Amino acid sequence: MSQMLTEKRHLEMLHTALGEPLMQLLFDNDVIEIMANPDGKVFADTLSKGKYLTEFSLAPSQCLSIIKLIASLNNLLANETNPEVACELNFAAARFQAWIPPVSENPTFCIRKKAKKIFSLDNYVEQGWLTAQQKDLLKQAIKQRRNILVAGGTGSGKTTFTNALLHELTDSNERILVLEDLPELQLHAKDVVTLRTTSTVSMRDLVKSCLRMRPDRIIIGEVRDAAALDLLKAWNTGHPGGICTLHANRADSVITRLADLMMEAIPQVPSHLIEEAVDVIIFMQKVGHHNYTITEVKTV
């Protein structure tokens, strides 16, 4: 009971500090990201209409108060010596990332919410972002435990599409390990273990250690460092059927990008490892302010 009262009190404090406009955005299921800039402007990114400038702004003092309160509630400090605050807002199922001076001119933060609405592959076909043939190929690839890379630039919809792929595993009896930096992937199968990186536990650490947890499939939110090498080794040695996102600017640079990440761990990339471990590549691209398209789905 005491814990419930404490959580209620914390929520009241946050409500007061954030203000009604920000709280409305936090609990709007259409909103996926809230960005408060150093100049006071507040932007919201939504599923329906993309990013837009809100009608309200935040004074530096209010922004700083929000950051300091959230830091305090998470047993963190926000000061000149500790200008970064990175934590989770459990009440809103969101990730909070903030900076204060001297790193930024004025306090600034970004809140990224876990998507409440999960699109299916059929939804992508209905929207015209995926062909029926591509959908069938992907469903078959998942069923046959092929390894899938979802690549694209920032904001191209990789995570949302990965959740659509994971939706296909809802009725799976397999043991699935989900590794991620942020709480973004959503999988509702029976046997799922989610592990997250910390300031002391890297993605490489998670990939290596998860092999001792008897995974049937290994899913990674995003590979952005030498963990690419460990992931491909795992996929290629008895743990097929994985899904991972990768940042790449062009469809034809996905394999090169993967090789570059591997070279952070070894001087020479074993090209056969990529060829044997990666089965399907999906490339996504942002179009306009709020739409994205799948420009390529190919088997390797």
ZITA-V693887 format. One record per residue. N is the residue number from 0. RES is the residue in one letter. PHI is phi as a letter, one per 40 degrees, with the letter a starting at -180 (999 if undefined). OMEGA is omega in whole degrees, -180 to 180 (* if undefined). D_CENTER is the distance of its C-alpha to the mean C-alpha in Angstrom with 1 decimal. Layout:
n=[N,N]
res=[RES,RES]
phi=[PHI,PHI]
omega=[OMEGA,OMEGA]
d_center=[D_CENTER,D_CENTER]
This chain:
n=[0,1,2,3,4,5,6,7,8,9,10,11,12,13,14,15,16,17,18,19,20,21,22,23,24,25,26,27,28,29,30,31,32,33,34,35,36,37,38,39,40,41,42,43,44,45,46,47,48,49,50,51,52,53,54,55,56,57,58,59,60,61,62,63,64,65,66,67,68,69,70,71,72,73,74,75,76,77,78,79,80,81,82,83,84,85,86,87,88,89,90,91,92,93,94,95,96,97,98,99,100,101,102,103,104,105,106,107,108,109,110,111,112,113,114,115,116,117,118,119,120,121,122,123,124,125,126,127,128,129,130,131,132,133,134,135,136,137,138,139,140,141,142,143,144,145,146,147,148,149,150,151,152,153,154,155,156,157,158,159,160,161,162,163,164,165,166,167,168,169,170,171,172,173,174,175,176,177,178,179,180,181,182,183,184,185,186,187,188,189,190,191,192,193,194,195,196,197,198,199,200,201,202,203,204,205,206,207,208,209,210,211,212,213,214,215,216,217,218,219,220,221,222,223,224,225,226,227,228,229,230,231,232,233,234,235,236,237,238,239,240,241,242,243,244,245,246,247,248,249,250,251,252,253,254,255,256,257,258,259,260,261,262,263,264,265,266,267,268,269,270,271,272,273,274,275,276,277,278,279,280,281,282,283,284,285,286,287,288,289,290,291,292,293,294,295,296,297,298,299]
res=[M,S,Q,M,L,T,E,K,R,H,L,E,M,L,H,T,A,L,G,E,P,L,M,Q,L,L,F,D,N,D,V,I,E,I,M,A,N,P,D,G,K,V,F,A,D,T,L,S,K,G,K,Y,L,T,E,F,S,L,A,P,S,Q,C,L,S,I,I,K,L,I,A,S,L,N,N,L,L,A,N,E,T,N,P,E,V,A,C,E,L,N,F,A,A,A,R,F,Q,A,W,I,P,P,V,S,E,N,P,T,F,C,I,R,K,K,A,K,K,I,F,S,L,D,N,Y,V,E,Q,G,W,L,T,A,Q,Q,K,D,L,L,K,Q,A,I,K,Q,R,R,N,I,L,V,A,G,G,T,G,S,G,K,T,T,F,T,N,A,L,L,H,E,L,T,D,S,N,E,R,I,L,V,L,E,D,L,P,E,L,Q,L,H,A,K,D,V,V,T,L,R,T,T,S,T,V,S,M,R,D,L,V,K,S,C,L,R,M,R,P,D,R,I,I,I,G,E,V,R,D,A,A,A,L,D,L,L,K,A,W,N,T,G,H,P,G,G,I,C,T,L,H,A,N,R,A,D,S,V,I,T,R,L,A,D,L,M,M,E,A,I,P,Q,V,P,S,H,L,I,E,E,A,V,D,V,I,I,F,M,Q,K,V,G,H,H,N,Y,T,I,T,E,V,K,T,V]
phi=[999,c,c,c,c,c,c,c,c,c,c,c,c,c,d,c,c,c,g,c,d,c,c,c,c,c,b,c,c,c,c,b,a,b,b,b,c,d,c,g,c,b,b,b,b,b,c,c,b,g,c,a,c,c,c,b,b,b,c,d,c,c,c,c,c,c,c,c,c,c,c,c,c,b,f,b,b,b,a,c,c,b,c,b,b,b,a,b,b,c,c,b,f,b,b,b,b,a,b,b,d,c,c,b,c,b,d,a,a,b,b,b,c,c,c,c,b,b,c,c,c,c,c,c,c,c,c,g,c,a,c,c,c,c,d,c,c,c,c,c,c,c,c,c,g,c,c,b,b,b,b,i,c,c,g,c,g,c,c,c,c,c,c,c,c,c,d,c,b,d,c,c,c,c,c,b,b,b,b,a,c,b,c,b,c,b,b,b,c,c,b,b,b,b,b,b,c,b,c,b,b,c,c,c,c,c,c,c,c,c,c,c,b,f,c,c,b,b,b,b,d,a,b,b,a,c,c,d,c,c,c,c,c,c,d,c,b,g,b,c,g,c,b,a,c,a,c,a,c,b,c,c,b,c,c,c,c,c,c,d,c,c,c,c,b,b,c,b,c,c,d,c,c,c,c,c,c,c,b,b,b,b,b,b,a,c,b,g,c,a,b,b,b,c,c,a,b,b,c,b]
omega=[179,179,179,178,179,180,178,179,179,-180,177,178,179,179,180,-177,-177,-177,-175,-179,180,180,178,177,-179,-177,174,-177,179,-177,180,-180,178,-175,177,-175,179,-180,177,180,178,179,175,176,-174,177,-172,-175,177,-176,177,178,-180,-177,-179,180,180,174,179,-179,179,179,179,179,179,-178,-179,179,-180,177,-178,-179,178,179,178,177,174,179,-177,180,179,-173,-180,174,178,-177,178,171,-173,-177,-179,-177,-175,177,-177,178,-176,175,176,177,14,-179,177,-178,176,179,-180,177,178,178,179,-176,173,-177,178,-178,180,177,174,176,177,177,179,177,180,-180,-180,-180,-178,177,179,179,178,178,-179,179,-178,178,178,180,179,180,-179,177,173,178,-172,173,175,-173,178,180,178,178,-178,176,-177,-177,180,-180,177,177,176,177,-180,178,179,-178,-176,-177,-178,174,-178,175,-172,176,179,-179,-178,176,-179,180,-174,-177,-178,-179,-175,176,-175,-172,-176,174,179,178,-179,177,175,178,-179,180,-176,177,176,178,-178,-179,-179,-176,-177,178,179,-179,176,179,169,176,177,-180,178,179,175,174,-176,-180,-176,176,178,180,-179,179,-179,176,-180,179,-173,-177,172,179,-180,178,-178,176,-179,174,-176,177,176,-177,-180,-179,-177,-180,-176,-179,178,178,179,179,179,179,179,-179,173,-179,-178,-177,-178,-176,174,-174,-180,180,178,-178,-177,-174,-177,-177,-176,176,176,178,-178,-178,178,-180,-179,-175,-174,177,173,-177,176,-175,-178,170,-176,174,-177,*]
d_center=[33.5,33.3,29.5,29.2,31.4,29.4,26.1,28.0,29.5,26.2,24.9,28.1,27.8,24.3,25.7,28.6,26.7,24.0,26.6,26.8,25.0,21.8,22.0,22.5,19.3,17.4,19.1,18.9,16.8,16.7,15.1,11.3,11.7,14.9,16.1,19.5,21.1,24.0,26.5,25.8,24.2,21.4,19.1,17.1,14.6,15.4,15.0,18.7,19.8,17.0,17.4,20.7,22.8,23.7,27.4,27.2,26.7,26.4,29.1,28.2,29.9,27.9,24.6,25.8,26.9,23.5,21.9,24.7,24.8,21.1,21.7,24.9,23.5,21.1,24.0,22.9,25.0,24.6,27.5,28.6,28.2,24.7,23.3,19.6,18.1,14.6,14.3,13.2,15.2,15.9,18.2,15.7,12.7,10.9,10.0,12.9,13.5,17.1,19.9,23.6,26.7,27.8,24.4,24.1,27.2,26.4,23.7,20.4,17.1,13.8,12.4,9.0,9.7,8.4,9.9,13.5,14.5,13.6,15.2,17.3,18.4,21.7,20.2,19.1,22.7,24.1,22.3,23.7,20.4,21.2,24.7,26.2,27.0,23.4,22.3,25.1,24.2,20.6,21.9,24.5,22.2,20.2,23.6,25.0,22.2,21.4,18.6,16.2,14.2,12.1,12.7,13.0,12.9,10.8,10.5,11.8,9.9,8.3,5.5,8.5,10.9,9.4,9.8,13.2,14.0,13.3,15.6,18.3,18.2,19.0,22.7,22.2,24.2,22.5,21.0,17.2,15.3,11.5,10.3,7.2,7.1,5.4,6.6,4.4,6.4,10.0,13.0,16.5,18.7,21.6,20.7,17.2,16.3,13.0,13.1,11.1,12.2,14.6,16.9,19.2,17.2,15.5,13.4,16.9,18.3,16.0,16.7,20.3,20.8,19.0,21.8,24.2,22.6,23.9,20.8,21.6,18.2,15.4,11.8,9.3,5.6,7.0,10.6,12.0,15.2,18.1,16.2,16.4,20.1,19.7,17.2,19.8,22.6,21.1,20.5,24.1,25.8,25.7,22.1,21.5,19.3,16.0,12.9,10.6,8.8,10.8,11.6,15.1,17.4,19.8,20.1,22.9,21.1,18.4,20.8,22.0,18.6,18.1,21.7,21.2,18.4,20.8,23.6,22.1,23.5,26.5,28.9,29.3,26.8,28.1,27.5,28.6,25.6,23.3,25.8,26.1,22.5,20.6,22.0,20.0,18.1,16.5,16.3,14.9,16.3,16.2,19.6,21.1,19.4,17.5,17.9,16.3,18.1,18.0,20.6,21.0,20.7,22.9,24.0,24.7]
